[in-house]
């Protein structure tokens, strides 16, 4: 590497955003309240309402998006008997990278008799974005989880096409310390060409996964009963006490429509108000 290139790389690294949020909530006095909050760098968490049976928390990225080399971590703990719903202030935008990937590490822990609804708005990948994300979930045996993550390749309403980039997404789910589900997805290189393949997205550019714990065949049947309302493709499977819903659509608007229908059916409570924007 030349001296000029090394100087450029050093300057680039020094200007990367780093953020971390640690949030713990507990049940107290008939409501869920914040027990511990720590914020570092460009990430913030706000609870816009008073303590309630289910507390609402909103993650805010003051950096205005995610770029190559940025590093973010979110650590959320729901203590025994508490209920928490987490969303984001807006869709998260992941911009192009000059080399290094952006990294996002999510750790969720849900205690005995507690419930977590992890419902961030969509992640939008721009052309030549590079993102590595990990989601690690630890649940007590009787904890409840509803988790939805959506990724849109480009601002489809503006006709953008993501020709190149890289995505690595790794999930791990444990119940009582036992690994019960693991998955990883890796896409790189010519993303538009790969998304067009029938075995990947069949031309879709917006995908989502919904994880529901606990769940059974009745949960899957509830999702399948919505079939005539979907604008994209939706599949669901239930096994080992949990369910996974996979969604793919031609654009972000169709995906959001289908995702809202699934969440409304399985959540049994109103979605965060920011989802209505």
N, C-alpha and C positions, 0 to 999 in steps of 0.2 A: 504494500500500500504506500502510495506517495505521501509526502508530508502534507500536501494540500488536502488529499483525500482523508488522511488521518485527522486533520484539523476539522474538516467538515463533519466527520463521523462523531468526533468528540463534542462539537457544538450541537449536533442533532441530539445526541444522547442526553446532554445537559438540559435540553429544553423539552424533554418528554414529561408527560403528566403522570403522576403517581397518586393513587388515592386508596383509602381504606375506610370502611365503615364496620364497626362492631356494634351490634344491637342485641340486647337480651331483654326479654319481657317476662313478667310473672303475674300470676293471678293473686289479687289482693283486694279484700273488701268487696267481693262480687264483681270485680272488673279486671281487665288486663291493663297493666301499667308498665311503663318503662322501668327496668331495673338497672340497666347499664347502657350507656351510649358513649362511643368513642369515634371521633372523626379525624381523618388525617388527609392532607392534600386536597384534591378537588372533589372528593365525594362527601355528600351530606345526607342526613336522613331527618325527615320531619314527620311529625304525627299531627295532622291538621285538626283532628277532633279531640274531644275529651276522652279520658279513660272510659272504656266500654267493654261489654262482654267480649267483643272482637275489636281489638285495636287496629287502626289503619296506619301504616308507615309508608312514606314516599321517599324513594331514593332519587337524589338530584346530583347530576354530574355538572359542576360549575365550569369544567373545561370546555363544555359545548360540543363534546363528541369524543371519539377515541381514534387515535392515530397510531401509526407504526411505532413500536417501542414503548408505548404507554403501558402501565401496569396498574391493575385495579384488583382489589380484594373485598369481598363482602362476607361477613361472618354473622350469622343470625341464629340466636338461640331462643327457643320458646320453652319456658320452664313448665313443669307439671301443671296441668289444668288450665293453662293460658291459651288464648286464641289470638292469632295475628294474621292480618292480610298485608302483603307487601306488594307495592307496584312502583312504577317509575313516573316521573313528571312528564315524560315524552318518550317517543321512540328514540332508541340509542343509535347514533350514526357512527359507523366505523369507516374512516376515510382511508385513502390509498396510503400504502407504506413505501418508503424508499428502500426498505430492506428488512429490518427487524419486524417481527409480528407484534401486535398488541396482545396482551395477556389479561384474562379475567378469571379470577379464582373465586368460586362461590362455595361456602360451607354452610349447610343448614342442619341444625340439630333440634329435634322436637321431642320433648319429654313425655312422661306418662300422662295419658288422658288429655294431652294438648293437641292443638290443631294449627296448621300453617297453610295459608293459601299464598303461594308464590306466583304472582301474576304481573310480571313486568310487561310493558308494552314492547312492540316489535324491535328487533335489532335489524338495522338496515346496513348491508354491506355495499360500499361503493366499489367501482372498478379498481382493481389492483389492491384492494384491502387484504390484509393478512391478520387473521385472528386465531388465537389459541385460547380455548375456554375449558375450564373444568368445573363440574358441579358434583360435590360430595355431600351426600345426605345420610344422616344418622337418625333413625326413628326408634322410639320405644315401641314395644310390641303392640300397644293399644293407641299409639299416636295416629293422627290423621293428617294427610298431606294431599293438597291439590296444587300441582305445579304445571305451569304452561310456559313454554319458550317458543317464540316465533322468529324466524329469520327470513328477511326479504332481500333478494339480490338486486339492488338498485332501486331507485325511486321510480316505481313502475308507472305512477301517475304522470310522470314527466318523460316517459319513454326511454329511460336509461337502460343500457345493457351492460352487464358485468361480464366482460370478455375474459378477464384474467384475475387471479387472486388466489387466496389459500384460506381454508377453514379446517381447523381441527377441533372437534367437540367431544369431550370425554365426560361420561356420567357414571357415578357409582351410587347405589342405593343399599343401605344396610338397615336391618331391623334387629334390635337387640345385639348389635355388633356383628351380625352374620350378613355377609354379602349375598343379596338376593337378586340383584339385577346389575348388569354392567353393559355399557355400550360405548362405542366410539365411532365417529364419522370423520372421514378425511376427504376433502376435495381440494384439488390444486390444479394449477395450469389453466387450460382452456375451460373455464367454468361454464360458459354459455353452451359449449359443445357437450360437456358432460351432463348438464341439467337437461339437455334435450333428449338424452338417452332414455328409452322406456323403463329400464331397470332402476333409474335414479329419480328423475322427476317428470319424465315424459313431456318435456317442454314447459313445465311449471317453473316459476322463479320465486315462489313463496312457499315456505314449509313451516310446519309447527309440530310439536309433540306435547301432549298432555299426559301427565302421570298422576294416577289417582290411587291413593292408599288409605284405607282398605277398599277393595272393589271385588266384584264377582261377575258372574254371567249376567245378572240383572242389570248391572251398571253398563255392561257392553250393549245389552239390548236397548237400554235407554238411548244410547248414542245412535245405534242403528235405526231406531224409530224416526230419527230426524232426516233420514236419507233424502227424501224428496225436497228438503229445504236447502241442501248444500249446493254451492256453486262450483266447488272443486271436488277433489277426491278425498274421502275420509274413510279410514279403516280403524278398527278397534279390536283388541284382544285382551282377555282377562285370564290370568293364571296365577297360582301361588299367592292369592290374596291381594293382588293389585291389578290395575288395568293400564294399558298404554293406548293412546289415540294418536294416530298419525294423520296429518293433513298436508295436502299439497294443492296449490292453486296457480292459476295463470298470472295473477297479479296480487298486490298487497291488499286491495280492497276486498277481493273475493275471499282471501284467506281470513281477513279480520271478520267478515260476515260469518263464515263458518265457525271460526274459533269462538266468537261470541255466543253462537247457538249451542256449541258443546259446553262451554263453561256455565251458561245459564241453566242447562239441563242437569249438570252434575254437581253444581256448587250448592244449590239449595239456599242461596242468599244472594243479595244484590252484589254486582260487581263494583269495584272502586269507581268513584265518580269520574276520575280522570279518563277512564275507558270510554266515557260518553263524548269526549272532545272530538 
